[in-house]
Amino acid sequence: SEISEDTPSGTVVALLHVQDLDSGANGEVRCNIGEGLPFRLEKSLEDYYRVVTSRELDREEVSEYNVTVRAADGGSPSLRSSAVLSLRVLDVNDN
């Protein structure tokens, strides 16, 4: 996917559906993304999460992001999965 470097903070970049068909704690899923990225993960509905921008982007600083979303259930042992979102930052003429 592509995102413009002048995209305002709080813009939704991706919508994720996370589901575990187990019952009880085994079916409860927690998601997170790495720290230090200009994105944050917000729970929007029961099984949905949004990846949103947390600050402005600068293509001259970083031209592409690979955002890893990790999911883990509440079972013991916990089952884990991950997905990578590749985002290319588009340049805006700074002149």
C-alpha positions in Angstrom: 0.0 0.0 0.0 1.0 3.6 -0.4 0.6 6.6 1.9 1.4 10.2 1.3 3.9 11.9 3.6 1.5 14.7 4.2 -1.2 12.4 5.6 -2.5 13.9 8.9 -2.0 12.1 12.2 -4.9 9.8 13.0 -5.4 8.6 9.5 -6.6 5.0 9.2 -4.0 3.0 7.2 -5.4 -0.5 7.6 -8.4 -2.3 9.1 -7.7 -5.8 10.5 -10.1 -8.6 11.4 -8.7 -10.9 14.1 -10.6 -14.0 15.1 -10.0 -17.1 17.3 -12.9 -19.6 17.3 -11.9 -21.0 20.7 -14.1 -20.2 23.8 -13.0 -18.5 27.0 -9.5 -17.3 27.5 -8.3 -19.4 24.5 -10.5 -17.2 22.2 -9.4 -13.8 23.6 -6.9 -12.3 21.1 -4.5 -9.4 21.9 -2.7 -7.5 19.2 0.2 -5.2 19.1 2.8 -3.6 16.8 6.4 -2.7 17.4 7.4 0.5 19.2 9.2 3.4 17.5 6.9 3.4 14.5 4.8 6.4 13.4 1.7 4.1 13.7 -0.5 2.8 16.5 -3.0 0.0 16.8 -6.5 0.8 18.0 -9.3 -1.7 18.8 -12.4 -0.5 16.9 -14.9 -3.3 17.3 -14.9 -6.7 19.0 -12.8 -8.5 16.4 -11.4 -5.5 14.5 -8.3 -3.3 14.9 -7.2 -0.2 13.0 -3.7 0.8 12.2 -3.5 4.6 12.3 -0.8 7.2 11.8 0.5 8.6 15.1 2.5 11.4 13.7 3.4 13.0 10.3 5.6 11.0 8.0 8.8 12.2 6.2 9.7 10.3 3.0 13.2 11.8 3.1 13.7 10.2 6.5 12.0 6.8 5.8 10.6 5.8 2.4 9.0 2.5 3.4 7.7 0.8 6.5 7.1 -2.8 7.2 4.7 -2.9 10.1 4.5 -6.2 11.9 1.2 -6.9 13.7 1.4 -9.6 16.3 -1.6 -11.5 17.7 -1.7 -13.9 20.7 -4.5 -15.7 22.3 -5.1 -16.1 26.0 -4.5 -19.8 26.1 -1.8 -21.7 27.9 0.5 -22.1 26.0 -0.4 -19.0 24.1 -0.8 -19.4 20.3 0.7 -16.6 18.2 0.5 -15.3 14.7 1.8 -12.2 12.8 1.3 -10.3 9.6 3.4 -7.7 7.9 1.9 -4.5 6.4 4.2 -3.0 3.8 3.6 0.8 3.4 5.5 2.9 0.8 5.6 6.6 1.6 4.9 8.9 -1.3 6.8 12.1 -1.8 5.1 15.5 -1.7 6.9 18.4 -3.5 8.5 20.3 -0.6 9.1 23.4 -2.8 
